[in-house]
Amino acid sequence: MGIDRGAWRDRFLASIASPDYIEALFDRLPDIVFSMKDRDGRYVLMSEACVQRCGLRSKRDAIGKTAFDLFPRAMAERYARQDDRVFRSGRPIADNLDLTVYRDGSTGWCLTTKEALRDRSGAVIGLACISKDLAEPSRSGIVDARFADAVDFMLEHYDRPLRVEQLARRAGVSVAQFERRMKKIFQLSASQHLIKTRIGHAARLLAEGTVAIAAIAQQTGFSDQSALSRQFRQVTGFAPREYRALIRRTAEG
């Protein structure tokens, strides 16, 4: 008699005594932060990488805490808005580009995915989240000279209006081919990589000095200060002025 594979799968998963194996697997991936939250945003599980970045002594210290206990308020509010979207819609957030500010004032780019968790009735009871660090590939990883030239052009002229079609032509490929290569090498779409470049330079200028925010917007390819502020808040959770103040406070100890 044939086996009902769906029912067999469900029985097997239900027989697992604890979800601790999930933490154990992610603990071996230092470039990926994993966490699980309930519907109230309280942490239930957290990988070792997440524990370290939150400045906690152990995983147990994370249980029951929320993002507001562990991150600057602007970041916590951003995470809470993302969580609420998942809770309300039941749909995942996939490969969201984030600039994270760590406790020592350093920053790091990551791609974040959040997936709803459901009970047996189908109701959303929480979410699982992974954030993968983005590392810049070496030049040896970009073997096509024309593609490398297009990437260099983007990095050198991020302060100008740039279109993906223009970059694809420079690389001598179609837009679809260019996007596939960007995803393969950088794990980002061309537009995400351009945003990452612009916001990264804006964050550096905000942290380094007293250049007016309107001037920073102009220097980093945004149409005006409001466009920079909108995009900066979307990626970091902070308004540019808030980010500058946070970095200064961190530097002063």
C-alpha positions as a Markdown table, in Angstrom:
| # | Residue | x | y | z |
|---|---|---|---|---|
| 1 | Met | 0.0 | 0.0 | 0.0 |
| 2 | Gly | 1.3 | 3.4 | -0.9 |
| 3 | Ile | 2.4 | 5.8 | 1.8 |
| 4 | Asp | 0.8 | 9.2 | 2.4 |
| 5 | Arg | 4.1 | 11.1 | 2.3 |
| 6 | Gly | 2.5 | 14.3 | 3.6 |
| 7 | Ala | 1.1 | 12.6 | 6.6 |
| 8 | Trp | 4.3 | 10.7 | 7.2 |
| 9 | Arg | 6.3 | 14.0 | 7.1 |
| 10 | Asp | 3.9 | 15.6 | 9.5 |
| 11 | Arg | 4.2 | 12.7 | 12.0 |
| 12 | Phe | 7.9 | 12.7 | 11.8 |
| 13 | Leu | 8.2 | 16.5 | 12.5 |
| 14 | Ala | 5.7 | 16.3 | 15.3 |
| 15 | Ser | 7.8 | 13.6 | 16.9 |
| 16 | Ile | 10.9 | 15.8 | 17.3 |
| 17 | Ala | 11.2 | 16.6 | 21.0 |
| 18 | Ser | 12.7 | 20.1 | 20.7 |
| 19 | Pro | 13.6 | 22.7 | 18.0 |
| 20 | Asp | 17.0 | 23.2 | 19.6 |
| 21 | Tyr | 18.6 | 21.5 | 16.6 |
| 22 | Ile | 17.8 | 24.7 | 14.6 |
| 23 | Glu | 20.0 | 26.8 | 16.9 |
| 24 | Ala | 22.8 | 24.2 | 16.8 |
| 25 | Leu | 22.9 | 24.2 | 13.0 |
| 26 | Phe | 22.9 | 28.0 | 12.7 |
| 27 | Asp | 25.6 | 28.3 | 15.5 |
| 28 | Arg | 28.0 | 26.8 | 12.9 |
| 29 | Leu | 27.3 | 29.7 | 10.5 |
| 30 | Pro | 28.9 | 32.8 | 12.0 |
| 31 | Asp | 27.9 | 35.0 | 9.0 |
| 32 | Ile | 24.2 | 34.2 | 9.4 |
| 33 | Val | 22.1 | 35.5 | 12.3 |
| 34 | Phe | 19.1 | 33.4 | 13.2 |
| 35 | Ser | 16.2 | 34.2 | 15.6 |
| 36 | Met | 12.6 | 33.1 | 16.3 |
| 37 | Lys | 10.0 | 35.4 | 17.9 |
| 38 | Asp | 6.5 | 35.0 | 19.1 |
| 39 | Arg | 3.6 | 37.2 | 18.0 |
| 40 | Asp | 4.5 | 39.8 | 20.6 |
| 41 | Gly | 8.0 | 40.1 | 19.2 |
| 42 | Arg | 9.6 | 38.2 | 22.1 |
| 43 | Tyr | 12.7 | 36.2 | 21.3 |
| 44 | Val | 12.2 | 32.4 | 21.7 |
| 45 | Leu | 15.4 | 31.2 | 20.0 |
| 46 | Met | 18.6 | 32.9 | 18.9 |
| 47 | Ser | 21.8 | 31.7 | 17.3 |
| 48 | Glu | 25.2 | 32.3 | 18.8 |
| 49 | Ala | 26.1 | 34.9 | 16.2 |
| 50 | Cys | 22.9 | 36.8 | 17.1 |
| 51 | Val | 23.7 | 36.5 | 20.9 |
| 52 | Gln | 27.2 | 38.0 | 20.3 |
| 53 | Arg | 26.1 | 40.8 | 18.2 |
| 54 | Cys | 23.4 | 41.8 | 20.7 |
| 55 | Gly | 26.1 | 41.9 | 23.5 |
| 56 | Leu | 24.4 | 39.1 | 25.5 |
| 57 | Arg | 26.3 | 36.6 | 27.7 |
| 58 | Ser | 24.2 | 33.6 | 26.6 |
| 59 | Lys | 21.2 | 32.5 | 24.6 |
| 60 | Arg | 19.1 | 32.3 | 27.8 |
| 61 | Asp | 19.6 | 36.0 | 28.3 |
| 62 | Ala | 17.7 | 36.6 | 25.0 |
| 63 | Ile | 14.6 | 34.6 | 25.9 |
| 64 | Gly | 11.6 | 36.8 | 26.4 |
| 65 | Lys | 13.4 | 40.0 | 25.4 |
| 66 | Thr | 12.2 | 42.1 | 22.4 |
| 67 | Ala | 14.2 | 44.2 | 19.9 |
| 68 | Phe | 13.5 | 47.2 | 22.0 |
| 69 | Asp | 15.6 | 45.6 | 24.8 |
| 70 | Leu | 18.5 | 44.9 | 22.5 |
| 71 | Phe | 18.8 | 47.6 | 19.8 |
| 72 | Pro | 18.7 | 51.4 | 19.5 |
| 73 | Arg | 15.1 | 52.5 | 19.4 |
| 74 | Ala | 15.1 | 53.5 | 15.7 |
| 75 | Met | 16.4 | 50.1 | 14.7 |
| 76 | Ala | 14.0 | 48.3 | 17.0 |
| 77 | Glu | 11.0 | 50.2 | 15.6 |
| 78 | Arg | 12.1 | 49.3 | 12.1 |
| 79 | Tyr | 12.3 | 45.6 | 13.0 |
| 80 | Ala | 8.9 | 45.8 | 14.7 |
| 81 | Arg | 7.4 | 47.3 | 11.5 |
| 82 | Gln | 8.9 | 44.5 | 9.5 |
| 83 | Asp | 7.6 | 41.9 | 11.9 |
| 84 | Asp | 4.1 | 43.4 | 11.9 |
| 85 | Arg | 4.0 | 43.2 | 8.1 |
| 86 | Val | 4.7 | 39.4 | 8.4 |
| 87 | Phe | 2.2 | 39.0 | 11.3 |
| 88 | Arg | -0.6 | 40.8 | 9.5 |
| 89 | Ser | -0.1 | 39.4 | 6.0 |
| 90 | Gly | 1.3 | 36.0 | 6.7 |
| 91 | Arg | 3.6 | 36.5 | 3.8 |
| 92 | Pro | 7.4 | 36.5 | 4.0 |
| 93 | Ile | 9.9 | 39.4 | 3.7 |
| 94 | Ala | 12.7 | 38.1 | 1.4 |
| 95 | Asp | 16.2 | 39.4 | 0.9 |
| 96 | Asn | 15.6 | 42.8 | 2.5 |
| 97 | Leu | 18.7 | 45.0 | 2.4 |
| 98 | Asp | 19.7 | 46.2 | 5.8 |
| 99 | Leu | 22.5 | 48.3 | 7.3 |
| 100 | Thr | 22.9 | 47.2 | 10.9 |
| 101 | Val | 24.6 | 49.4 | 13.5 |
| 102 | Tyr | 26.4 | 47.3 | 16.1 |
| 103 | Arg | 27.0 | 48.1 | 19.8 |
| 104 | Asp | 30.5 | 49.4 | 19.1 |
| 105 | Gly | 29.3 | 51.8 | 16.4 |
| 106 | Ser | 30.5 | 49.7 | 13.5 |
| 107 | Thr | 28.1 | 48.9 | 10.7 |
| 108 | Gly | 27.5 | 45.8 | 8.5 |
| 109 | Trp | 25.4 | 45.0 | 5.5 |
| 110 | Cys | 23.1 | 42.0 | 5.4 |
| 111 | Leu | 20.1 | 40.5 | 3.6 |
| 112 | Thr | 17.2 | 39.7 | 5.9 |
| 113 | Thr | 14.4 | 37.2 | 5.3 |
| 114 | Lys | 11.5 | 36.7 | 7.7 |
| 115 | Glu | 9.0 | 33.9 | 7.5 |
| 116 | Ala | 5.7 | 33.5 | 9.4 |
| 117 | Leu | 5.3 | 30.6 | 11.8 |
| 118 | Arg | 1.8 | 29.0 | 12.1 |
| 119 | Asp | 0.1 | 26.7 | 14.5 |
| 120 | Arg | -1.9 | 23.7 | 13.5 |
| 121 | Ser | -5.0 | 25.8 | 12.7 |
| 122 | Gly | -3.0 | 28.0 | 10.3 |
| 123 | Ala | -2.9 | 31.0 | 12.6 |
| 124 | Val | 0.3 | 33.1 | 12.6 |
| 125 | Ile | 1.9 | 32.7 | 16.0 |
| 126 | Gly | 5.4 | 34.2 | 15.3 |
| 127 | Leu | 8.2 | 34.4 | 12.8 |
| 128 | Ala | 11.6 | 33.0 | 12.0 |
| 129 | Cys | 14.3 | 35.4 | 10.8 |
| 130 | Ile | 17.7 | 35.0 | 9.1 |
| 131 | Ser | 20.1 | 37.8 | 8.3 |
| 132 | Lys | 23.1 | 36.9 | 6.1 |
| 133 | Asp | 26.2 | 39.1 | 6.1 |
| 134 | Leu | 27.2 | 40.6 | 2.8 |
| 135 | Ala | 30.9 | 40.5 | 2.0 |
| 136 | Glu | 32.4 | 42.2 | -1.0 |
| 137 | Pro | 33.8 | 39.7 | -3.4 |
| 138 | Ser | 37.4 | 39.8 | -4.5 |
| 139 | Arg | 38.2 | 41.2 | -7.9 |
| 140 | Ser | 39.3 | 37.7 | -9.0 |
| 141 | Gly | 35.6 | 36.7 | -8.6 |
| 142 | Ile | 34.6 | 39.0 | -11.4 |
| 143 | Val | 36.2 | 37.2 | -14.4 |
| 144 | Asp | 34.4 | 39.1 | -17.2 |
| 145 | Ala | 36.3 | 42.3 | -18.0 |
| 146 | Arg | 33.3 | 44.1 | -19.4 |
| 147 | Phe | 31.1 | 43.2 | -16.5 |
| 148 | Ala | 33.9 | 44.3 | -14.1 |
| 149 | Asp | 34.1 | 47.6 | -16.0 |
| 150 | Ala | 30.3 | 48.1 | -15.5 |
| 151 | Val | 30.6 | 47.4 | -11.8 |
| 152 | Asp | 33.5 | 49.8 | -11.5 |
| 153 | Phe | 31.6 | 52.4 | -13.4 |
| 154 | Met | 28.7 | 52.1 | -10.9 |
| 155 | Leu | 31.1 | 52.4 | -7.9 |
| 156 | Glu | 32.9 | 55.4 | -9.4 |
| 157 | His | 29.8 | 57.3 | -10.6 |
| 158 | Tyr | 27.2 | 56.4 | -7.9 |
| 159 | Asp | 26.7 | 60.2 | -7.5 |
| 160 | Arg | 25.1 | 60.3 | -11.0 |
| 161 | Pro | 21.7 | 59.2 | -12.2 |
| 162 | Leu | 22.3 | 55.6 | -13.2 |
| 163 | Arg | 20.0 | 53.1 | -14.9 |
| 164 | Val | 20.4 | 49.3 | -15.0 |
| 165 | Glu | 19.9 | 49.4 | -18.8 |
| 166 | Gln | 22.9 | 51.7 | -19.1 |
| 167 | Leu | 25.1 | 49.4 | -17.0 |
| 168 | Ala | 24.0 | 46.3 | -18.9 |
| 169 | Arg | 24.9 | 47.9 | -22.2 |
| 170 | Arg | 28.3 | 48.7 | -20.7 |
| 171 | Ala | 28.7 | 45.1 | -19.8 |
| 172 | Gly | 27.6 | 44.0 | -23.2 |
| 173 | Val | 24.7 | 41.8 | -21.9 |
| 174 | Ser | 21.0 | 42.0 | -21.6 |
| 175 | Val | 19.4 | 43.5 | -18.4 |
| 176 | Ala | 18.3 | 40.0 | -17.3 |
| 177 | Gln | 21.8 | 38.6 | -17.8 |
| 178 | Phe | 23.3 | 41.6 | -15.9 |
| 179 | Glu | 20.9 | 41.1 | -13.0 |
| 180 | Arg | 21.7 | 37.4 | -12.9 |
| 181 | Arg | 25.4 | 38.1 | -12.7 |
| 182 | Met | 24.9 | 40.7 | -10.0 |
| 183 | Lys | 22.9 | 38.2 | -7.9 |
| 184 | Lys | 25.5 | 35.5 | -8.4 |
| 185 | Ile | 28.5 | 37.6 | -7.5 |
| 186 | Phe | 27.1 | 40.2 | -5.0 |
| 187 | Gln | 23.9 | 38.4 | -3.8 |
| 188 | Leu | 22.1 | 41.7 | -4.7 |
| 189 | Ser | 20.2 | 43.1 | -7.6 |
| 190 | Ala | 21.9 | 45.9 | -9.5 |
| 191 | Ser | 19.5 | 48.5 | -7.9 |
| 192 | Gln | 20.2 | 47.0 | -4.4 |
| 193 | His | 23.9 | 47.2 | -5.0 |
| 194 | Leu | 23.6 | 50.9 | -6.1 |
| 195 | Ile | 21.5 | 51.7 | -3.0 |
| 196 | Lys | 24.1 | 49.9 | -0.8 |
| 197 | Thr | 26.9 | 51.9 | -2.4 |
| 198 | Arg | 25.1 | 55.3 | -2.0 |
| 199 | Ile | 23.9 | 54.7 | 1.6 |
| 200 | Gly | 27.3 | 53.3 | 2.6 |
| 201 | His | 29.0 | 56.5 | 1.4 |
| 202 | Ala | 26.3 | 58.6 | 3.0 |
| 203 | Ala | 26.8 | 56.8 | 6.3 |
| 204 | Arg | 30.5 | 57.3 | 6.2 |
| 205 | Leu | 30.1 | 61.0 | 5.5 |
| 206 | Leu | 27.6 | 61.3 | 8.4 |
| 207 | Ala | 29.9 | 59.6 | 10.8 |
| 208 | Glu | 33.1 | 61.4 | 9.8 |
| 209 | Gly | 32.2 | 65.0 | 10.0 |
| 210 | Thr | 29.8 | 67.9 | 9.9 |
| 211 | Val | 29.0 | 68.0 | 6.2 |
| 212 | Ala | 25.4 | 69.3 | 5.8 |
| 213 | Ile | 22.9 | 66.5 | 5.1 |
| 214 | Ala | 21.7 | 68.3 | 1.9 |
| 215 | Ala | 25.3 | 68.3 | 0.7 |
| 216 | Ile | 25.7 | 64.6 | 1.5 |
| 217 | Ala | 22.5 | 63.9 | -0.5 |
| 218 | Gln | 24.0 | 65.7 | -3.5 |
| 219 | Gln | 27.4 | 63.9 | -3.2 |
| 220 | Thr | 25.8 | 60.5 | -3.0 |
| 221 | Gly | 23.4 | 60.6 | -5.9 |
| 222 | Phe | 20.1 | 61.5 | -4.3 |
| 223 | Ser | 17.9 | 64.1 | -5.8 |
| 224 | Asp | 17.5 | 66.0 | -2.5 |
| 225 | Gln | 17.8 | 65.7 | 1.2 |
| 226 | Ser | 14.3 | 64.2 | 1.6 |
| 227 | Ala | 15.1 | 61.5 | -0.9 |
| 228 | Leu | 18.3 | 60.6 | 1.1 |
| 229 | Ser | 16.4 | 60.7 | 4.4 |
| 230 | Arg | 13.6 | 58.5 | 3.1 |
| 231 | Gln | 16.0 | 55.8 | 1.7 |
| 232 | Phe | 18.4 | 56.0 | 4.7 |
| 233 | Arg | 15.5 | 55.4 | 7.1 |
| 234 | Gln | 14.2 | 52.6 | 5.0 |
| 235 | Val | 17.6 | 50.8 | 5.0 |
| 236 | Thr | 18.8 | 51.6 | 8.6 |
| 237 | Gly | 15.8 | 52.6 | 10.6 |
| 238 | Phe | 17.5 | 56.0 | 11.4 |
| 239 | Ala | 17.0 | 59.4 | 10.0 |
| 240 | Pro | 20.4 | 60.7 | 8.9 |
| 241 | Arg | 20.5 | 63.2 | 11.8 |
| 242 | Glu | 19.7 | 60.4 | 14.3 |
| 243 | Tyr | 22.4 | 58.2 | 12.8 |
| 244 | Arg | 25.0 | 60.9 | 13.1 |
| 245 | Ala | 24.1 | 61.5 | 16.7 |
| 246 | Leu | 24.2 | 57.8 | 17.5 |
| 247 | Ile | 27.7 | 57.3 | 16.0 |
| 248 | Arg | 29.0 | 60.4 | 17.9 |
| 249 | Arg | 27.6 | 59.1 | 21.2 |
| 250 | Thr | 29.1 | 55.7 | 20.6 |
| 251 | Ala | 32.5 | 57.2 | 19.7 |
| 252 | Glu | 32.4 | 59.3 | 22.9 |
| 253 | Gly | 31.7 | 56.3 | 25.0 |
